[in-house]
């Protein structure tokens, strides 16, 4: 399943790095650029499904980048700005922006807005599901079904299984999974991951086509049998 590709054009590396973390967590494909010119180069290299665009940047600002994109594309754009006044918001929408978020913001709010815009503009593309024989991991519904039956997974179990199942074969360290699912401010230890993996395994059982494999001394991966 093709996951949405998000282009982040943002000159503040702290914001950009944080957004990368959240996009990784939910399996999005993404690219980042630190200024308008670099952002346009990446835009033309691979047309994204959505652009997150900062307005105030050195060189070409977000207004200029949006104007050029709108000459050839209707790709959804979410503006980021440090100004909360109505003029900038009206200007953004008049230029074709699909949404607008004022800094500072909670990354979870931006993620929710990305989801909402994608569902509206790409209804057939955007389905946060990992689908395998007899297994569906659905983050939109926070549900895991095995052979059509809901196995009653807790939210963190759904997120953890989706994180791995959306990238089959990738080895995740326990630290990576802690950071992506519980966040950078979580102070628990890696045993939290082991406990949740055991619960997931107990609920989804065994299947000849897929499994959660332990990579000794490293972490876990979702393995798909050919």
ABEGO torsion letter per residue (X at the ends): XBBBBBBBBBABAAAAAAAAAAAAAAGBBBBBBABAAAAAAAAAABBBABBBBBABBBEBBAAAAAAAAAAABABBBBBBBABABAAAAAAAAAAGBABBBBOBBBAAAAAAAAAAAAAAABAAABBBBBBBBGBBBBAAAGBBBBGGBBAGBBAAAAAAAAAAAABBGBBBBAAAAAAAAAEAABABBAAAAAAAAAAAAAAAEBBAABBBBBBBGAEBBBBBBX
